[in-house]
């Protein structure tokens, strides 16, 4: 097992770089969504007109950021976590729970969502499906973000599983040590400290 973990280190580093690159790129889409939303609001108030394409563009940008950013969020341990419980657990226990959650819930759920969403995308792509709103946008680009986002999340989940297993086998640092809360210091060196 240790040999396999060592051999796959470059793959984990690549997945982390990919998630980081995507996450940094998505910052610009957030800026574009805010700019588009503000512009649409100004045009609607000043000129008493609006565009369904502009409204849908806002939704599409939000969808892209939300779906493609999941792996980046997971890389930085910024996802929702019950910190008041997890910070009181030993480091090894936290990593065992995380590894089990990745294997039993995250990877199967991501795969299932990607598998279910692929036909929606492919049908919309082949048919050239358009929004039902007048002047709306084509649908397949936003539908593609679902299986693509789930695929990226699965890749990052495998990389994070690698990090948890490496820690549990004393081959790497604790990937949850910097989970973004002040309470992480409550548990140190596998010994519980008073709260």
C-alpha positions in Angstrom: 0.0 0.0 0.0 2.8 2.4 0.9 4.5 1.7 -2.4 1.3 2.5 -4.3 0.9 5.7 -2.4 4.4 6.8 -3.2 4.0 6.0 -6.9 0.8 8.0 -7.1 2.2 11.2 -5.5 2.8 12.9 -8.8 -0.8 12.3 -9.8 -2.1 13.8 -6.6 0.1 16.8 -7.1 -1.2 17.2 -10.6 -4.9 17.0 -9.4 -4.1 19.6 -6.7 -2.6 21.9 -9.3 -5.6 21.4 -11.7 -8.1 22.2 -8.9 -6.1 25.3 -7.9 -5.8 26.5 -11.5 -9.6 26.0 -12.0 -10.4 27.7 -8.7 -8.3 30.7 -9.6 -9.9 30.9 -13.0 -13.4 30.8 -11.5 -12.6 34.0 -9.6 -12.9 35.8 -12.9 -16.3 34.2 -13.6 -17.5 35.5 -10.2 -16.4 39.0 -11.2 -18.1 38.6 -14.6 -21.3 37.4 -12.8 -21.3 40.4 -10.5 -20.6 42.8 -13.4 -23.3 41.2 -15.5 -25.8 41.3 -12.6 -25.1 45.0 -11.9 -25.2 45.9 -15.6 -28.5 44.1 -16.0 -29.9 45.9 -13.0 -28.8 49.3 -14.2 -30.2 48.7 -17.7 -33.5 47.5 -16.2 -33.8 50.6 -13.9 -32.5 53.3 -16.3 -33.9 52.1 -19.6 -36.8 50.0 -18.4 -35.7 47.0 -20.5 -34.2 43.7 -19.8 -32.8 40.6 -21.5 -33.5 37.0 -20.8 -30.1 36.2 -22.2 -28.5 38.5 -19.6 -30.5 37.0 -16.8 -29.7 33.4 -17.9 -26.1 34.4 -18.3 -26.0 35.3 -14.6 -27.4 31.9 -13.7 -25.0 30.1 -16.1 -22.0 31.8 -14.6 -23.2 31.0 -11.1 -23.7 27.3 -12.1 -20.2 27.1 -13.6 -18.6 28.6 -10.5 -20.7 26.3 -8.2 -20.2 23.1 -10.1 -16.5 23.5 -11.2 -15.4 25.0 -7.9 -16.4 22.0 -5.8 -13.0 20.3 -6.2 -11.2 23.6 -5.3 -13.3 24.0 -2.2 -12.5 20.4 -1.2 -8.8 20.9 -1.8 -8.8 23.7 0.7 -11.1 22.0 3.3 -13.6 24.8 2.9 -16.7 22.7 2.6 -19.3 22.4 5.3 -18.0 20.5 8.3 -19.3 20.0 11.8 -16.3 21.7 13.4 -17.4 21.6 17.0 -17.4 17.8 16.9 -14.5 17.1 14.5 -12.1 19.4 16.3 -12.5 17.4 19.5 -11.5 14.1 17.8 -8.0 12.8 17.5 -6.3 13.5 14.2 -6.3 9.9 13.2 -10.0 9.5 14.0 -10.8 12.6 11.9 -8.9 11.3 9.0 -10.5 7.8 9.2 -14.0 9.4 9.3 -13.0 11.6 6.3 -11.6 8.7 4.3 -14.7 6.6 5.0 -16.9 9.5 3.9 -15.0 10.0 0.7 -15.2 6.2 -0.2 -18.7 5.5 1.0 -20.5 8.8 0.2 -18.6 11.4 -1.9 -17.2 9.3 -4.7 -20.4 7.1 -5.2 -22.7 10.2 -5.1 -20.5 12.2 -7.5 -20.3 9.3 -9.9 -24.1 8.7 -9.7 -24.8 12.4 -10.3 -22.4 12.5 -13.3 -23.9 9.4 -14.7 -27.4 10.7 -14.4 -26.6 14.1 -15.8 -24.6 13.0 -18.9 -27.7 12.0 -20.9 -29.3 15.4 -20.1 -26.2 17.1 -21.6 -25.9 14.8 -24.6 -29.6 15.1 -25.5 -29.4 18.9 -25.2 -26.2 19.0 -27.2 -27.5 16.9 -30.1 -30.9 18.6 -30.2 -29.5 22.1 -29.8 -32.0 22.7 -27.0 -32.6 26.3 -26.2 -34.1 28.0 -23.2 -37.9 28.2 -23.2 -37.6 32.0 -22.4 -37.7 34.4 -25.4 -34.2 35.4 -26.3 -32.8 32.7 -23.9 -29.5 30.9 -24.3 -28.6 27.4 -25.5 -28.8 24.8 -22.6 -26.0 22.3 -23.2 -23.1 24.4 -21.9 -24.7 24.8 -18.5 -25.8 21.1 -18.5 -22.2 20.1 -19.2 -21.0 21.7 -16.0 -22.8 19.0 -14.0 -20.9 15.9 -15.1 -17.7 17.9 -15.6 -18.0 19.3 -12.1 -18.7 15.9 -10.6 -15.7 14.5 -12.5 -13.4 17.2 -11.1 -14.8 16.6 -7.6 -14.2 12.9 -7.9 -10.6 13.5 -9.0 -10.0 15.8 -6.0 -11.8 13.3 -3.7 -9.3 10.6 -4.8 -6.4 13.0 -4.2 -7.8 13.8 -0.8 -8.3 10.1 0.0 -4.6 9.6 -0.9 -3.6 12.3 1.6 -5.7 10.8 4.4 -4.3 7.3 3.8 -0.8 8.7 3.7 -1.3 10.4 7.0 -2.8 7.3 8.5 0.2 5.2 7.4 2.6 7.9 8.8 3.7 8.9 5.3 2.6 12.5 5.3 1.2 15.4 7.2 -2.3 15.7 8.6 -4.4 17.1 5.7 -7.0 18.3 8.1 -4.6 20.2 10.4 -5.4 23.5 8.7 -9.2 23.1 8.3 -9.7 26.8 8.7 -10.9 26.9 12.3 -9.3 28.2 15.4 -10.5 25.2 17.3 -8.2 22.8 15.4 -5.6 23.5 18.1 -7.8 21.7 20.6 -6.4 18.3 19.5 -2.7 18.0 19.1 -0.3 15.0 18.7 -3.2 12.6 19.1 -3.9 13.8 22.7 -7.1 15.5 23.6 -6.6 18.9 25.2 -9.2 20.5 27.4 -11.6 22.8 25.6 
